[in-house]
Amino acid sequence: MNDALIISGLTKTYKDFMLNGVSFSVPCGSIVGLIGENGAGKSTTINAVLGLIQKEAGSICVLGKEQLDNEIKEQIGVVFDGNNYPEIFSTRKLNRVMKDIYHSWEEHTFLNLLKKFSLPADKPMKQFSKGMKMKLAIAVALSHNSKLLILDEATSGLDPVIRDDILDILLDFAQDETHSILISSHITTDLEKIADYIVFIHEGQVVFSKPKDELIEQYGIIKCGAAQFEALDKSDIIVYRKMDYEWQVLAADRAAMKKKYPKALIDSASIDEIMLLYIKGERGK
Ligand SMILES: Nc1ncnc2c1ncn2[C@@H]1O[C@H](COP(=O)(O)OP(=O)(O)OP(=O)(O)O)[C@@H](O)[C@H]1O
């Protein structure tokens, strides 16, 4: 199996929104970051993968199977923004409950993770901070023989220190070639740190699905005035945006652009900048 998740032509229609033929995959051993503005369709995609909503068309193959049977479900670790375990439960009680829910529950792993994350055994969860709750949800997701972790906006609202701890945990998990992660996030700097691939969804469609290194190391933004913009070979432009006195132009090959336009100011592009240019800019020829 080369891919932990293959989504092909996924389509779902709501009254005011259509997820339109979404296709991308999560290669085994990789971390794929799903980005896009609010309402782009990230959660709808994830919910379809998890079988929480009915798709209208397309196929979803999770860990080699199109049918989400119990064996496959056990191998998916899910972390949402607000994972809701009963607030009166302690982690000790949660451990007992999870033992009944998951055949593959690994008590030893869970207890070790609680220790690693400094989570108390006896406190009710209502006394946990948001960061503690998130770490607990990740501990649960990592304690039932998960092969694919799916995180939907799981790190939003967490401070940089806890987020960094969580990114380390995710990187550690993905070291194993049989483990893979799909993570949606608005914190693109986190994805710049850990993702191998970036999938960008805009208005229900995949704009691109690319290796992160290609975006960060090869893409470039040319910042120029009107005359310089006019002189650019339009086939070099992916998207461009006219600001007050400046044109911002996204190009796929920064090094080639530097050779072709030696006088131009060409910077590397962050994922945020690339996303903004695609959303607010106009397409090149
Ligand atoms: N059950 C539903 N009924 C009707 N419309 C829905 C439903 N669920 C989602 N939508 C709509 O589908 C669109 C995509 O929502 P979705 O939650 O997938 O976006 P998202 O990319 O995850 O956004 P965010 O970053 O804000 O979480 C939105 O316009 C939303 O209002």
The ligand as a MOL file (V3000), in Angstrom:
LIG
                    3D

  0  0  0     0  0            999 V3000
M  V30 BEGIN CTAB
M  V30 COUNTS 31 33 0 0 0
M  V30 BEGIN ATOM
M  V30 1 N -24.6630 20.2590 7.4400 0
M  V30 2 C -24.5270 21.3040 6.6160 0
M  V30 3 N -25.5980 21.8510 6.0230 0
M  V30 4 C -25.4730 22.8890 5.1590 0
M  V30 5 N -24.3030 23.4630 4.8480 0
M  V30 6 C -23.1940 22.9810 5.4220 0
M  V30 7 C -23.2480 21.8740 6.3340 0
M  V30 8 N -21.9880 21.6030 6.7310 0
M  V30 9 C -21.1860 22.5050 6.1160 0
M  V30 10 N -21.9100 23.3250 5.3240 0
M  V30 11 C -21.3960 24.4080 4.4860 0
M  V30 12 O -20.3630 23.8890 3.6870 0
M  V30 13 C -19.3600 24.8790 3.5010 0
M  V30 14 C -18.0150 24.2700 3.8340 0
M  V30 15 O -17.9360 24.0640 5.2390 0
M  V30 16 P -16.6990 23.3720 5.9130 0
M  V30 17 O -17.0230 23.2330 7.3580 0
M  V30 18 O -16.3410 22.1570 5.1560 0
M  V30 19 O -15.5510 24.4510 5.6980 0
M  V30 20 P -14.0960 24.5170 6.3230 0
M  V30 21 O -13.1510 24.6870 5.1800 0
M  V30 22 O -13.8610 23.3890 7.2310 0
M  V30 23 O -14.1840 25.8910 7.1250 0
M  V30 24 P -13.5480 26.3320 8.5260 0
M  V30 25 O -12.1130 26.6210 8.2300 0
M  V30 26 O -14.3100 27.5700 8.8630 0
M  V30 27 O -13.7470 25.2250 9.4970 0
M  V30 28 C -19.7370 26.0660 4.3490 0
M  V30 29 O -20.3420 27.0220 3.5080 0
M  V30 30 C -20.7420 25.5110 5.3090 0
M  V30 31 O -21.7010 26.4740 5.6700 0
M  V30 END ATOM
M  V30 BEGIN BOND
M  V30 1 1 1 2
M  V30 2 1 2 3
M  V30 3 2 2 7
M  V30 4 2 3 4
M  V30 5 1 4 5
M  V30 6 2 5 6
M  V30 7 1 6 7
M  V30 8 1 6 10
M  V30 9 1 7 8
M  V30 10 2 8 9
M  V30 11 1 9 10
M  V30 12 1 10 11
M  V30 13 1 11 12
M  V30 14 1 11 30
M  V30 15 1 12 13
M  V30 16 1 13 14
M  V30 17 1 13 28
M  V30 18 1 14 15
M  V30 19 1 15 16
M  V30 20 2 16 17
M  V30 21 1 16 18
M  V30 22 1 16 19
M  V30 23 1 19 20
M  V30 24 2 20 21
M  V30 25 1 20 22
M  V30 26 1 20 23
M  V30 27 1 23 24
M  V30 28 2 24 25
M  V30 29 1 24 26
M  V30 30 1 24 27
M  V30 31 1 28 29
M  V30 32 1 28 30
M  V30 33 1 30 31
M  V30 END BOND
M  V30 END CTAB
M  END
